[in-house]
Structures are given as structure tokens and as C-alpha cells.
Amino acid sequence: MDVKYDLNSYVRVLKKASTPSWDEFSQIGLIAGAGIFLIGFMGFVIFALMSFLPGGV
């Protein structure tokens, strides 16, 4: 394990990284929120189906 090489790699990545603009940040937030909502809605639908079908939970 070459520590100097690893540190140089980390520094190079940090130099290329930048803070996202407000537009990028809000777009990521909207996409993440839509994904969380979609997964939650699918879970609710599965729960509702299992509750109303015979032999469900």
C-alpha cells in the first residue's frame, strides 16, 4: 500500500470536485424525493393488497 500515491489520488479528486449549483442541487433533491415517494407508494400498495386479499397479513 503506497500511502503517498493514495494521498495524491485523493488530493487530485478533491481538486476536481466542485460544489453543485442551486439548480443541480434542487434537481437532485427532486429526483431523490420522487424515488422515495415511489418506493413508499409501492410498499403501501403491496401492503394494501396483502391486507385485503384472503390469507393476507
C-alpha distances in whole Angstrom, upper triangle without the diagonal:
4,6,9,9,8,11,13,13,14,17,18,19,20,23,24,25,28,30,33,36,39,40,36,36,39,39,36,38,41,39,37,40,42,39,39,43,43,41,43,46,45,45,48,50,49,50,53,54,53,55,58,58,59,57,55,53
4,6,5,6,9,10,11,13,15,16,17,19,20,22,23,27,29,32,35,38,39,36,35,39,39,36,38,41,39,37,41,42,40,40,44,44,43,45,48,47,47,50,52,51,52,55,56,55,57,60,60,62,60,57,55
4,5,5,6,9,10,11,12,14,15,16,18,20,21,24,27,30,33,36,37,34,34,37,37,34,36,39,38,36,39,41,39,39,43,43,42,44,47,46,46,49,51,50,51,54,55,54,56,59,59,61,59,56,55
4,5,5,6,9,10,11,12,14,15,16,19,20,23,26,29,32,35,37,34,33,37,37,34,36,40,38,37,40,42,40,40,44,45,43,45,48,48,48,51,53,52,53,56,57,57,59,62,62,64,62,59,57
4,6,5,6,9,10,11,13,14,15,17,19,22,25,28,31,34,35,32,32,36,35,33,35,38,36,35,38,40,38,39,42,43,41,44,47,46,46,49,51,50,51,55,55,55,57,60,60,62,60,57,56
4,5,5,6,9,10,11,12,14,16,17,20,23,25,29,32,33,30,29,33,33,30,32,35,33,32,35,37,35,35,39,39,38,40,43,43,43,46,48,47,48,51,52,51,54,56,57,59,57,54,52
4,5,5,6,9,10,11,12,14,15,19,21,24,27,30,32,29,28,32,32,29,31,35,33,32,35,37,35,36,39,40,39,41,44,44,44,46,48,48,49,52,53,53,55,58,58,60,58,55,53
4,5,5,6,9,10,11,13,14,18,21,23,27,30,31,28,28,32,32,29,32,35,34,32,36,38,36,37,40,41,40,42,45,45,45,48,50,49,50,53,54,54,56,59,59,62,60,57,55
4,5,5,6,9,10,11,12,16,19,21,25,28,29,26,26,30,29,27,29,32,30,29,33,35,33,34,37,38,37,39,42,41,42,45,46,46,47,50,51,51,53,56,56,58,57,54,52
4,5,5,6,9,10,11,14,17,19,23,26,27,24,23,27,27,24,27,30,28,27,30,32,31,31,35,36,35,37,40,40,40,43,44,44,45,48,49,49,51,54,54,57,55,52,50
4,5,5,6,9,10,13,16,19,22,25,27,24,24,27,28,25,28,31,30,29,32,34,33,33,37,38,37,39,42,42,42,45,47,47,48,51,52,52,54,56,57,60,58,55,53
4,6,5,6,9,12,15,18,21,24,26,23,23,27,27,25,27,30,29,28,32,33,32,33,37,37,37,39,42,42,42,45,47,46,48,51,52,52,54,56,57,60,58,55,53
4,5,5,6,10,13,15,19,22,23,20,20,24,23,21,24,27,25,25,28,30,28,29,33,33,33,35,38,38,38,41,43,43,44,47,48,48,50,53,53,56,54,51,50
4,5,5,8,11,14,17,20,22,19,19,22,23,21,23,26,25,24,27,29,28,29,33,33,33,35,38,38,39,41,43,43,44,47,48,49,50,53,54,56,55,52,50
4,6,8,11,14,17,20,22,19,20,23,24,22,24,27,27,26,29,31,31,32,35,36,36,38,40,41,41,44,46,46,47,50,51,51,53,56,57,59,58,55,53
4,7,10,12,15,19,20,17,18,21,21,20,22,25,24,24,27,29,28,30,33,33,34,36,38,38,39,42,43,44,45,48,49,49,51,54,54,57,56,53,52
4,7,9,12,16,17,14,14,18,18,17,19,22,21,21,24,26,25,27,29,30,30,32,35,35,36,39,40,41,42,45,46,46,48,51,51,54,53,50,49
4,6,9,12,14,12,12,16,16,15,17,20,20,20,23,25,25,26,29,30,30,32,34,35,36,38,40,41,42,44,46,47,48,50,51,55,54,50,49
4,7,9,11,10,9,13,14,13,15,18,18,18,20,23,23,24,26,28,28,30,32,33,34,36,38,39,40,42,44,45,46,48,50,53,52,48,47
4,7,8,6,6,10,10,10,12,14,15,15,18,20,20,21,24,25,26,28,29,31,32,34,35,37,38,40,41,43,44,46,47,50,50,46,45
4,5,5,6,9,10,11,12,14,16,17,18,20,21,23,24,26,27,29,30,32,33,35,36,38,39,40,42,44,45,47,48,52,51,48,46
4,6,5,6,8,10,10,12,14,15,16,18,20,21,22,24,26,27,28,30,31,32,34,36,37,38,40,42,43,44,46,50,50,46,45
4,5,5,6,9,10,11,12,14,15,16,18,20,21,22,24,26,27,29,30,31,33,35,36,37,39,41,42,43,45,48,48,45,44
4,6,5,6,9,10,11,12,14,15,17,18,20,21,23,24,26,27,29,30,32,33,35,36,38,39,41,42,44,47,47,43,42
4,5,5,6,9,10,11,12,14,15,16,18,20,21,22,24,26,27,28,30,32,33,34,36,38,39,41,42,45,45,42,40
4,5,5,6,9,10,10,12,14,15,16,18,20,21,22,24,26,27,28,30,31,32,34,36,37,39,40,44,44,40,39
4,5,5,6,9,10,11,12,14,15,16,18,20,21,23,24,26,27,29,30,31,33,35,36,37,39,42,42,39,38
4,5,5,6,8,10,11,12,14,15,17,18,20,21,23,24,26,27,29,30,32,33,35,36,38,41,41,37,36
4,6,5,6,8,10,10,12,14,15,16,18,20,21,22,24,26,27,28,30,32,33,34,36,39,39,36,34
4,5,5,6,9,10,10,12,14,15,16,18,20,21,22,24,25,26,28,30,31,33,34,38,38,34,33
4,5,5,6,9,10,10,12,14,15,16,18,20,21,23,24,26,27,29,30,32,33,36,36,33,32
4,5,5,6,9,10,11,12,14,15,17,18,20,21,23,24,26,27,29,30,32,35,35,31,30
4,5,5,6,9,10,11,12,14,15,16,18,20,21,22,24,26,27,29,30,34,33,30,29
4,6,5,6,9,10,10,12,14,15,16,18,20,21,22,24,25,27,28,32,32,29,28
4,5,5,6,9,10,11,12,14,15,17,18,20,21,23,24,26,27,30,30,27,26
4,5,5,6,9,10,11,12,14,16,16,18,20,21,22,24,26,29,29,25,24
4,6,5,6,9,10,10,12,14,15,16,18,20,21,22,24,28,28,24,23
4,5,5,6,9,10,11,12,14,15,16,18,20,21,22,26,26,23,22
4,5,5,6,9,10,11,12,14,15,17,18,20,21,24,24,21,20
4,5,5,6,9,10,10,12,14,15,16,18,20,23,23,19,18
4,5,5,6,9,10,10,12,14,15,17,18,22,22,19,18
4,5,5,6,9,10,11,12,14,16,16,20,20,17,17
4,5,5,6,9,10,11,12,14,15,18,18,15,14
4,5,5,6,9,10,10,12,14,17,18,14,13
4,5,5,6,9,10,11,12,16,16,13,13
4,5,5,6,9,10,11,14,14,11,11
4,5,5,6,9,10,13,13,9,8
4,5,5,6,9,12,13,9,10
4,5,5,6,10,11,8,10
4,6,5,8,8,5,6
4,6,8,8,5,6
4,7,9,7,9
4,6,6,9
4,5,9
4,7
4
